[in-house]
């Protein structure tokens, strides 16, 4: 470094998206006349030196360099508990006559390191920003940079509710007693009843709560509303006698000629179900051509299971769908996640509390990859609202391995206390195109009752973007929870809209 400091490095500088739950960076450097940067005052590169005792791939952590505000920081925080009290650094700069680092040690004493003479000295970043002082080659100009090494200060999931709103179910009935909502393509279908008549609400833009159209529906016979399901091509429902009905638009229903005990889940254009026989229950499919029936295992749920979540991975030739919980034929409750791969069902794991009525959905989150140290998207499962003999479980759970294991989510992922405890709710995910000024004040906002959330501590908030340019529109995946049964057995006449983590923030290019 003693010689290299005299060489001009031409490295491109890029700003990246900040991740939530970072340590505080409240120290603000003064603004400088950037014209002086040409006289040896530009930091061209900054990295931490490799140190496996501290963290694997430490030298791969990306640091943003903001030349306008003289600030250097890692927007993607290091894992909770990372020791940053003794880190050596690599600094690349224009030619300069002095390059010193100023920091506070564990005893509160100010320390100074001459980086040109001692470029391998370990610096303590654990007591606030480290000041980098630069003097130009000519000696006429000086500039200070503030360097922050950000570390998660808590052990959170990277998930929290950042928006929550409520509206009534889309129905003609003032007091609906039951409902079921499914998605077909990009459209939601909400079927409700007052006990004697039926109403169907249809909406292809759920963010706009005024976009629902409702119409009365008649069936050839009385139906079991909880069995409503949708494949990619049609809607299905069972009558009380087990007759399988189908419809393309939800208005006109006809019999398929099949008689089932339960509808389990859609799988592409096929519908999966269970049919009783003299020897027990068998798995069935509609259309059934080319699909063999198989006996239902004793621990497989035949009712009360969650809605299905679909997953596509590069390791599987076909998509997989998953269901959670439910009641088995012998009356026992299940806490297992079952998956179907296009051929057969398999139990993935049983780490959840046995219960019926779980609401489950696949969701996409962003987390820091600790190999590349870049923000990457990953798919998880979210679930809540199961009921058993102990009552309704309102905790929100997350599975990062697609149902093999579940754990209780961080406190800020839990549902607000003002949301009632329900089971058997329907949980759908619909993406909405957002923009910098269209997320609020729209026609849709007037139909939703915005509800307050617990204020997040500063460690959860995202630092201000320092990107040169940003994306003007982006897709935000909102979660919509329909209905659900209250503890007294009545229907919750509500649709809740929520969104998790950073998705309402404008992303960076």
MARDO-311216 format. One line per field, with one value per residue (C-alpha): x, y, z; residue number from 1. Coordinates in nm, 4 decimals, m for minus. Layout:
BEGIN
x [X, ...]
y [Y, ...]
z [Z, ...]
num [NUM, ...]
END
This chain:
BEGIN
x [0.0000, 0.2973, 0.3708, 0.0240, m0.1126, 0.0668, m0.1159, m0.4548, m0.7028, m0.9952, m1.2582, m1.6326, m1.8371, m2.1833, m2.4491, m2.6691, m3.0014, m2.9852, m3.1215, m3.3280, m3.2073, m2.8762, m2.6801, m2.7186, m2.5295, m2.6445, m2.3108, m2.3500, m2.0383, m2.0422, m2.1053, m1.7942, m1.7182, m1.6735, m1.4484, m1.1675, m1.1978, m0.9773, m0.6862, m0.6224, m0.9272, m1.1338, m1.1590, m1.1670, m1.2155, m1.2781, m1.2943, m1.2341, m0.9443, m1.0153, m1.0344, m1.2059, m1.1912, m1.4337, m1.6501, m1.6201, m1.5877, m1.5289, m1.3304, m1.6347, m1.8590, m1.9630, m1.9108, m2.0769, m1.8707, m2.0687, m1.8313, m2.0912, m2.1415, m1.8015, m1.9510, m1.8467, m2.0756, m2.1976, m2.5679, m2.6167, m2.5452, m2.3177, m2.4827, m2.5814, m2.2887, m2.0100, m1.7037, m1.5919, m1.3524, m1.0372, m1.0659, m0.7932, m0.8984, m0.7941, m0.8238, m0.7611, m0.7370, m0.5936, m0.2395, m0.2351, 0.0275, m0.1514, m0.4096, m0.5023, m0.7776, m0.9260, m1.1360, m1.2404, m1.1189, m1.2969, m1.1654, m1.3058, m0.9633, m0.9104, m0.6662, m0.4944, m0.3421, m0.1173, m0.2537, 0.0264, 0.2854, 0.0762, m0.1831, m0.2327, m0.3269, m0.6572, m0.9191, m1.2011, m1.5321, m1.7507, m1.7754, m1.9242, m1.8024, m1.4313, m1.2997, m1.0712, m0.8646, m0.7063, m0.4611, m0.4039, m0.0638, m0.0192, m0.1136, m0.3623, m0.6825, m0.8129, m1.1205, m1.2752, m1.4815, m1.6949, m1.6737, m1.9436, m1.9324, m2.2977, m2.3995, m2.7460, m2.8149, m3.0920, m3.1617, m3.4688, m3.6343, m3.6003, m3.9773, m4.2190, m4.5607, m4.5112, m4.8718, m5.2064, m5.5581, m5.9108, m6.2350, m6.5513, m6.5978, m6.7200, m7.0777, m7.4369, m7.5197, m7.5116, m7.4450, m7.2667, m7.2249, m6.9552, m6.7145, m6.4399, m6.1972, m5.9696, m5.7564, m5.7705, m5.5076, m5.4891, m5.8479, m5.9914, m6.3302, m6.5009, m6.8081, m7.0266, m7.3609, m7.6147, m7.7290, m7.9942, m7.8527, m7.5137, m7.3101, m6.9895, m6.7441, m6.4871, m6.1838, m5.8669, m5.7094, m5.7345, m5.5458, m5.8503, m6.1202, m6.3801, m6.3036, m6.5150, m6.8193, m7.0799, m7.3569, m7.6040, m7.5219, m7.7386, m7.6253, m7.7925, m7.7855, m7.6708, m7.2918, m7.0138, m6.8671, m6.5353, m6.4598, m6.4433, m6.1238, m5.9734, m5.7404, m5.5806, m5.8862, m6.1984, m6.3677, m6.4879, m6.7045, m6.8651, m7.2330, m7.3377, m7.3874, m7.0332, m7.1137, m6.8265, m6.9472, m6.7462, m6.7721, m6.5534, m6.6817, m6.8482, m7.1972, m7.3071, m7.2335, m7.2590, m7.1867, m6.8669, m7.0222, m6.7662, m6.8494, m6.5768, m6.5361, m6.2948, m6.1205, m5.7567, m5.5875, m5.5503, m5.2450, m5.2206, m5.5210, m5.6000, m5.7934, m5.6796, m5.9152, m6.0087, m6.2856, m6.4272, m6.4367, m6.5244, m6.1605, m6.0992, m6.0036, m5.8269, m5.6511, m5.8332, m5.7814, m5.9991, m5.9578, m5.8520, m5.7006, m5.3592, m5.3584, m5.3550, m5.5463, m5.3658, m5.4753, m5.4726, m5.2261, m5.3777, m5.1930, m5.2991, m5.5601, m5.8935, m6.0404, m5.9369, m5.6026, m5.4628, m5.4907, m5.2230, m4.8970, m4.7102, m4.3330, m4.1205, m3.7504, m3.4609, m3.4193, m3.7611, m3.8975, m4.2498, m4.3995, m4.4791, m4.7772, m4.7953, m5.0726, m5.0407, m5.2270, m5.5849, m5.7897, m5.7234, m5.9855, m5.9464, m6.0158, m5.6560, m5.5162, m5.2035, m4.9088, m4.7436, m4.6662, m4.7612, m4.6310, m4.7445, m4.5017, m4.7400, m4.7348, m4.7738, m4.8072, m4.5218, m4.4957, m4.2170, m4.2145, m4.4277, m4.2785, m4.5981, m4.8492, m5.1275, m5.4276, m5.6905, m5.7647, m5.4114, m5.3843, m5.0689, m4.9125, m4.5852, m4.4153, m4.0971, m3.8514, m3.5082, m3.2091, m2.8357, m2.6386, m2.3367, m2.1302, m2.1712, m2.2915, m2.5617, m2.9341, m3.1149, m3.4763, m3.5863, m3.9170, m4.0610, m4.3895, m4.5927, m4.8664, m5.0929, m5.4391, m5.4597, m5.7127, m5.6986, m5.8336, m5.6299, m5.7905, m5.6797, m5.3076, m5.2589, m4.8793, m4.7257, m4.4772, m4.2202, m4.0604, m3.7442, m3.7109, m4.0542, m4.2306, m3.9613, m3.9282, m4.1236, m4.0360, m4.2225, m4.1571, m3.9928, m4.2121, m4.2678, m4.3901, m4.6705, m5.0189, m5.1259, m5.3233, m5.6272, m5.6699, m5.9033, m5.8006, m5.9452, m5.8955, m5.9868, m5.9070, m5.7990, m5.4578, m5.3833, m5.0887, m5.1497, m4.8845, m4.9601, m4.7580, m4.6386, m4.4840, m4.3273, m4.6513, m4.9234, m4.9004, m5.1186, m5.4043, m5.5499, m5.9128, m5.8321, m5.7172, m6.0597, m6.2171, m5.9569, m5.9449, m5.5757, m5.4808, m5.1841, m4.8883, m4.6379, m4.3600, m4.0451, m3.7188, m3.4495, m3.2633, m3.5450, m3.5620, m3.3918, m3.1186, m3.1833, m3.0980, m2.7858, m2.8307, m2.7802, m3.1004, m3.3957, m3.6762, m3.9970, m4.2399, m4.2130, m4.4326, m4.5285, m4.6715, m4.9583, m5.1080, m5.4883, m5.6625, m6.0302, m6.2767, m6.1898, m6.3922, m6.3868, m6.3612, m6.7398, m6.7912, m6.9071, m6.7537, m6.5184, m6.6699, m6.3374, m6.0577, m5.7184, m5.4438, m5.0840, m4.7375, m4.4109, m4.0676, m3.9200, m4.1599, m4.3354, m4.0017, m3.8845, m3.6007, m3.2727, m3.1439]
y [0.0000, 0.2332, 0.2417, 0.1705, 0.4799, 0.6832, 0.5093, 0.6136, 0.3274, 0.3400, 0.1332, 0.1858, 0.2823, 0.1371, 0.1909, m0.0990, m0.1429, m0.1222, m0.4112, m0.3585, m0.4132, m0.2274, m0.0621, 0.3105, 0.5436, 0.8750, 1.0578, 1.2790, 1.4091, 1.7613, 1.8344, 1.9106, 2.0795, 1.7720, 1.9644, 1.9137, 1.5357, 1.5534, 1.6612, 1.3290, 1.3180, 1.0381, 0.6957, 0.4560, 0.1312, m0.0006, m0.3595, m0.5514, m0.7938, m1.1648, m1.3001, m1.6372, m1.6001, m1.3107, m1.4220, m1.6309, m1.4297, m1.1118, m0.9655, m1.0087, m0.7750, m0.4945, m0.1345, 0.1660, 0.4812, 0.8022, 1.0691, 1.3436, 1.2999, 1.1412, 0.8271, 0.4608, 0.1850, m0.1708, m0.1406, m0.5156, m0.5627, m0.8321, m1.1085, m1.0435, m1.0892, m1.0281, m0.8934, m0.5741, m0.4560, m0.5556, m0.5401, m0.4685, m0.2824, m0.2251, 0.1337, 0.2403, 0.6121, 0.8808, 0.9862, 1.1647, 1.2830, 1.1638, 0.8948, 0.8432, 0.6507, 0.7839, 0.5621, 0.5155, 0.2062, 0.0052, 0.2415, 0.5479, 0.6691, 0.8241, 0.6284, 0.7298, 0.4986, 0.6162, 0.3959, 0.4707, 0.3451, 0.0719, m0.0551, m0.3856, m0.2343, m0.3609, m0.0941, m0.0956, m0.0251, m0.1224, 0.2237, 0.4291, 0.5652, 0.5615, 0.8845, 0.8607, 1.1788, 1.2489, 1.5188, 1.5775, 1.5248, 1.8998, 1.9459, 2.2164, 2.0174, 1.7932, 1.5755, 1.3438, 1.0304, 0.8503, 0.4704, 0.2509, m0.1282, m0.2126, m0.5202, m0.6510, m0.5455, m0.8012, m1.1519, m1.0904, m1.2585, m1.0126, m0.9848, m0.7412, m0.6048, m0.2587, m0.2058, m0.3352, m0.2434, m0.3857, m0.3903, m0.6027, m0.9180, m0.8560, m0.9809, m0.8698, m1.0084, m0.7865, m1.0893, m1.3657, m1.6884, m1.8538, m1.7698, m1.9229, m1.7329, m1.8817, m1.7495, m1.8529, m1.6902, m1.3278, m1.3151, m1.3747, m1.5424, m1.4936, m1.7139, m1.6242, m1.7321, m1.6140, m1.9722, m1.9774, m1.7912, m1.7505, m1.4538, m1.4504, m1.1599, m1.1299, m0.9022, m0.8946, m0.6071, m0.6782, m0.3633, m0.1730, m0.2764, m0.0977, m0.3163, m0.6112, m0.7124, m0.9222, m1.1400, m1.3972, m1.7628, m2.0735, m2.4360, m2.7621, m2.8660, m2.7328, m2.7062, m2.7258, m2.3794, m2.4740, m2.7082, m2.4325, m2.4728, m2.3420, m2.4997, m2.2935, m2.3526, m2.3927, m2.3612, m2.6655, m2.7316, m3.0315, m3.0624, m3.1928, m3.5371, m3.5296, m3.4488, m3.2614, m2.9489, m2.7312, m2.3837, m2.1668, m1.8343, m1.9121, m1.8328, m2.1494, m2.4810, m2.8345, m3.1816, m3.3626, m3.6998, m3.7541, m3.8090, m3.7255, m3.6941, m3.3979, m3.1631, m3.1414, m2.8985, m2.7902, m2.9004, m2.7108, m2.8111, m3.1072, m3.1237, m3.3534, m3.5039, m3.7936, m4.0493, m4.2940, m4.6644, m4.9851, m5.0277, m4.6665, m4.3533, m4.3236, m4.0341, m3.9285, m3.6778, m3.4922, m3.5363, m3.8883, m3.9993, m4.1560, m4.0961, m4.4028, m4.4001, m4.4765, m4.5484, m4.2495, m4.2990, m4.2978, m3.9749, m3.7853, m3.5108, m3.5391, m3.2117, m2.8905, m2.8557, m2.5255, m2.3887, m2.5240, m2.3400, m2.4139, m2.4232, m2.4590, m2.5386, m2.6197, m2.9516, m3.0851, m3.1638, m3.0580, m2.8073, m2.9169, m2.8165, m2.8274, m2.8368, m2.7983, m2.9469, m3.0746, m3.3620, m3.7256, m3.9941, m4.1251, m3.7783, m3.7016, m3.3589, m3.3246, m3.0872, m3.2180, m3.0573, m3.2815, m3.2256, m3.3498, m3.3653, m3.4538, m3.8262, m3.8932, m3.7354, m3.7394, m3.6101, m3.3531, m3.2886, m3.2656, m2.9730, m2.7658, m2.7985, m3.0375, m2.8244, m2.7644, m2.4417, m2.3123, m2.0270, m2.0777, m1.9051, m1.8948, m1.5582, m1.4017, m1.2257, m1.0706, m1.1678, m1.1179, m1.4017, m1.4453, m1.5860, m1.3056, m1.0499, m0.9320, m0.9022, m1.2036, m1.3106, m1.6402, m1.8157, m1.9071, m2.0332, m1.8298, m1.9861, m1.8926, m1.9509, m2.3220, m2.4505, m2.7475, m2.8413, m2.5603, m2.2952, m2.0817, m2.0281, m1.6706, m1.6998, m1.6498, m1.9192, m1.9266, m2.2153, m2.1428, m2.4991, m2.5343, m2.7084, m2.9380, m2.7270, m2.4351, m2.1762, m1.8920, m1.5669, m1.2636, m1.0360, m0.7891, m1.0660, m1.1478, m1.0192, m0.6994, m0.7503, m0.5730, m0.8491, m1.1136, m1.4753, m1.6820, m2.0202, m2.1451, m1.8148, m1.7994, m1.6433, m1.5222, m1.3325, m1.0805, m0.8528, m0.4848, m0.2467, 0.0364, 0.3725, 0.6480, 0.8453, 0.5903, 0.3743, 0.6151, 0.8460, 0.6195, 0.5262, 0.1935, 0.3603, 0.5070, 0.1604, 0.0313, 0.1212, 0.1743, 0.0394, 0.1306, m0.0977, m0.1092, 0.1392, m0.0352, 0.0349, 0.2042, m0.1238, m0.2413, 0.0677, 0.0883, 0.3499, 0.6284, 0.5308, 0.6841, 0.5397, 0.7652, 0.6388, 0.4287, 0.2220, 0.4192, 0.1242, m0.2139, m0.5082, m0.5392, m0.8742, m0.8054, m1.0736, m1.0839, m1.2762, m1.3505, m1.4377, m1.6998, m1.8405, m1.6586, m1.8354, m1.8203, m2.0013, m1.6990, m1.5715, m1.2745, m1.0388, m0.8920, m0.8896, m0.7922, m0.6632, m0.6771, m0.6498, m0.7740, m0.6134, m0.3891, m0.4419, m0.1071, 0.0707, 0.1720, m0.0651, 0.0512, m0.0227]
z [0.0000, 0.0649, m0.3094, m0.4403, m0.2702, m0.5352, m0.8193, m0.9553, m0.9499, m1.1943, m1.0212, m1.0840, m0.7822, m0.7348, m0.4673, m0.3605, m0.1815, 0.2007, 0.4097, 0.7192, 1.0755, 1.0384, 1.3160, 1.3479, 1.1132, 1.2548, 1.2191, 0.9136, 0.7352, 0.6007, 0.2339, 0.0280, m0.2986, m0.5185, m0.7546, m0.5032, m0.5397, m0.8493, m0.6296, m0.4582, m0.2319, m0.3874, m0.2257, m0.5200, m0.3348, 0.0168, 0.1437, 0.4630, 0.4637, 0.4795, 0.8341, 0.8751, 1.2542, 1.2216, 0.9284, 0.6164, 0.2957, 0.4937, 0.2053, m0.0226, 0.1774, m0.0581, 0.0547, m0.1040, m0.1444, m0.1615, m0.2905, m0.2531, 0.1213, 0.1958, 0.3397, 0.3159, 0.4414, 0.3836, 0.3107, 0.3647, 0.7340, 0.8718, 1.0776, 1.4366, 1.6748, 1.4211, 1.6040, 1.4291, 1.6975, 1.5068, 1.1287, 0.8773, 0.5657, 0.2061, 0.0852, m0.2718, m0.3374, m0.5576, m0.4790, m0.1442, 0.1002, 0.4138, 0.4867, 0.8517, 1.0299, 1.3544, 1.5822, 1.9454, 2.1320, 2.4016, 2.6712, 2.4976, 2.3877, 2.0468, 1.8307, 1.5068, 1.2472, 0.9633, 0.6885, 0.4417, 0.6896, 0.8568, 0.6133, 0.7989, 1.1364, 1.2760, 1.3358, 1.5936, 1.4155, 1.7118, 1.8710, 1.5929, 1.2641, 1.1864, 1.0332, 0.7317, 0.6926, 0.3542, 0.2473, m0.1234, m0.2843, m0.3104, 0.0529, m0.0374, 0.0128, 0.2869, 0.3221, 0.5821, 0.5118, 0.7673, 0.7537, 0.9081, 0.9272, 0.9848, 1.1847, 1.2661, 1.6234, 1.6785, 1.5545, 1.3418, 1.0549, 0.7715, 0.7894, 0.9434, 0.8567, 0.7113, 0.6014, 0.7258, 0.6154, 0.6410, 0.4464, 0.4487, 0.2457, m0.1104, m0.0731, m0.1117, 0.2330, 0.5396, 0.7594, 0.5682, 0.7640, 0.5497, 0.2677, 0.0578, m0.1652, m0.4322, m0.7178, m1.0811, m1.2919, m1.1833, m1.0582, m0.7109, m0.6619, m0.3247, m0.2672, 0.0309, 0.1748, 0.4290, 0.4797, 0.2088, m0.0930, m0.2605, m0.3818, m0.5867, m0.5797, m0.8604, m0.8702, m1.0816, m0.8845, m0.5139, m0.4149, m0.5393, m0.2941, m0.5051, m0.8061, m0.6847, m0.8857, m0.7055, m0.8444, m0.7193, m0.7924, m0.8022, m0.7755, m0.8812, m0.5141, m0.1782, m0.1721, 0.0857, 0.0506, 0.2117, m0.0805, m0.3449, m0.5490, m0.8719, m1.1237, m1.3985, m1.6172, m1.4004, m1.0624, m0.8666, m0.5615, m0.3889, m0.3049, 0.0327, m0.1239, m0.2723, m0.6346, m0.8004, m0.9831, m1.2200, m1.3741, m1.5951, m1.4618, m1.1277, m1.2593, m1.4371, m1.2651, m1.4054, m1.2720, m1.3683, m1.2906, m1.0128, m0.6462, m0.3913, m0.0164, m0.0241, m0.2630, m0.1572, m0.3958, m0.7581, m0.9536, m1.2808, m1.4894, m1.2607, m0.9374, m0.6562, m0.4036, m0.1777, m0.2343, 0.0180, m0.0659, 0.1137, 0.2168, 0.3240, 0.1325, m0.2019, m0.3719, m0.6901, m0.9680, m1.2170, m1.5075, m1.4111, m1.7432, m1.6891, m1.3121, m1.0872, m0.7584, m0.4338, m0.0795, 0.1549, 0.4446, 0.7915, 0.8820, 0.5678, 0.6324, 0.4567, 0.5878, 0.7620, 0.5799, 0.4578, 0.1085, m0.1228, m0.1945, m0.5164, m0.5515, m0.8631, m0.8227, m1.0529, m0.8725, m0.9716, m1.3163, m1.2176, m0.9729, m0.6198, m0.4104, m0.0321, 0.2272, 0.6045, 0.9012, 0.8975, 1.0339, 0.9436, 0.8814, 1.2375, 1.3827, 1.4786, 1.3946, 1.1824, 1.2123, 0.8973, 0.5646, 0.2721, m0.0822, m0.4218, m0.7159, m0.9962, m0.9219, m0.5501, m0.2068, 0.0482, 0.4049, 0.4343, 0.8074, 1.1216, 1.3116, 1.3394, 1.6220, 1.5088, 1.4173, 1.1531, 0.9725, 0.9120, 0.6623, 0.4554, 0.1556, m0.0310, m0.0042, m0.1398, 0.0895, 0.0393, 0.2486, 0.2301, 0.0725, 0.2985, 0.0123, m0.2396, 0.0194, m0.2157, m0.1576, m0.3025, m0.3143, m0.1634, m0.1246, 0.2150, 0.3531, 0.6036, 0.8174, 1.1075, 1.2540, 1.3332, 1.5882, 1.8226, 2.1656, 2.3236, 2.1053, 1.8119, 1.7594, 1.6366, 1.6035, 1.2606, 1.1570, 0.8795, 0.6923, 0.4952, 0.3657, 0.2062, 0.4926, 0.6307, 0.9434, 1.0858, 1.3478, 1.5112, 1.3314, 1.4874, 1.6999, 1.4159, 1.1865, 1.4297, 1.3521, 1.5302, 1.8498, 1.7095, 1.4497, 1.5955, 1.6346, 1.3506, 1.1898, 0.8455, 0.6736, 0.3087, 0.2424, m0.1113, m0.2586, m0.5349, m0.6833, m0.7343, m0.9470, m0.7249, m0.8024, m0.5990, m0.5752, m0.6554, m0.3446, m0.1505, m0.2294, m0.4950, m0.5440, m0.3780, m0.0597, 0.0103, 0.0449, 0.2886, 0.6555, 0.7240, 1.0645, 1.2850, 1.3434, 1.6257, 1.5567, 1.4463, 1.6273, 1.4233, 1.3734, 1.1446, 0.9279, 0.5950, 0.5509, 0.3048, m0.0507, m0.1976, m0.5436, m0.8420, m1.0045, m0.8977, m1.0439, m1.0927, m1.0845, m0.9179, m0.8200, m0.4553, m0.3321, m0.0923, 0.1302, 0.1509, 0.4294, 0.3688, 0.6416, 0.8965, 1.1841, 1.5160, 1.8490, 1.8938, 1.5608, 1.3604, 1.0375, 1.0440, 0.7860, 0.6811, 0.4284, 0.5682, 0.3424, 0.4590, 0.3148, 0.4571, 0.4808, 0.2161, m0.0726, m0.0369, m0.0690, m0.4131, m0.5125, m0.6597, m1.0054]
num [1, 2, 3, 4, 5, 6, 7, 8, 9, 10, 11, 12, 13, 14, 15, 16, 17, 18, 19, 20, 21, 22, 23, 24, 25, 26, 27, 28, 29, 30, 31, 32, 33, 34, 35, 36, 37, 38, 39, 40, 41, 42, 43, 44, 45, 46, 47, 48, 49, 50, 51, 52, 53, 54, 55, 56, 57, 58, 59, 60, 61, 62, 63, 64, 65, 66, 67, 68, 69, 70, 71, 72, 73, 74, 75, 76, 77, 78, 79, 80, 81, 82, 83, 84, 85, 86, 87, 88, 89, 90, 91, 92, 93, 94, 95, 96, 97, 98, 99, 100, 101, 102, 103, 104, 105, 106, 107, 108, 109, 110, 111, 112, 113, 114, 115, 116, 117, 118, 119, 120, 121, 122, 123, 124, 125, 126, 127, 128, 129, 130, 131, 132, 133, 134, 135, 136, 137, 138, 139, 140, 141, 142, 143, 144, 145, 146, 147, 148, 149, 150, 151, 152, 153, 154, 155, 156, 157, 158, 159, 160, 161, 162, 163, 164, 165, 166, 167, 168, 169, 170, 171, 172, 173, 174, 175, 176, 177, 178, 179, 180, 181, 182, 183, 184, 185, 186, 187, 188, 189, 190, 191, 192, 193, 194, 195, 196, 197, 198, 199, 200, 201, 202, 203, 204, 205, 206, 207, 208, 209, 210, 211, 212, 213, 214, 215, 216, 217, 218, 219, 220, 221, 222, 223, 224, 225, 226, 227, 228, 229, 230, 231, 232, 233, 234, 235, 236, 237, 238, 239, 240, 241, 242, 243, 244, 245, 246, 247, 248, 249, 250, 251, 252, 253, 254, 255, 256, 257, 258, 259, 260, 261, 262, 263, 264, 265, 266, 267, 268, 269, 270, 271, 272, 273, 274, 275, 276, 277, 278, 279, 280, 281, 282, 283, 284, 285, 286, 287, 288, 289, 290, 291, 292, 293, 294, 295, 296, 297, 298, 299, 300, 301, 302, 303, 304, 305, 306, 307, 308, 309, 310, 311, 312, 313, 314, 315, 316, 317, 318, 319, 320, 321, 322, 323, 324, 325, 326, 327, 328, 329, 330, 331, 332, 333, 334, 335, 336, 337, 338, 339, 340, 341, 342, 343, 344, 345, 346, 347, 348, 349, 350, 351, 352, 353, 354, 355, 356, 357, 358, 359, 360, 361, 362, 363, 364, 365, 366, 367, 368, 369, 370, 371, 372, 373, 374, 375, 376, 377, 378, 379, 380, 381, 382, 383, 384, 385, 386, 387, 388, 389, 390, 391, 392, 393, 394, 395, 396, 397, 398, 399, 400, 401, 402, 403, 404, 405, 406, 407, 408, 409, 410, 411, 412, 413, 414, 415, 416, 417, 418, 419, 420, 421, 422, 423, 424, 425, 426, 427, 428, 429, 430, 431, 432, 433, 434, 435, 436, 437, 438, 439, 440, 441, 442, 443, 444, 445, 446, 447, 448, 449, 450, 451, 452, 453, 454, 455, 456, 457, 458, 459, 460, 461, 462, 463, 464, 465, 466, 467, 468, 469, 470, 471, 472, 473, 474, 475, 476, 477, 478, 479, 480, 481, 482, 483, 484, 485, 486, 487, 488, 489, 490, 491, 492, 493, 494, 495, 496, 497, 498, 499, 500, 501, 502, 503, 504, 505, 506, 507, 508, 509]
END
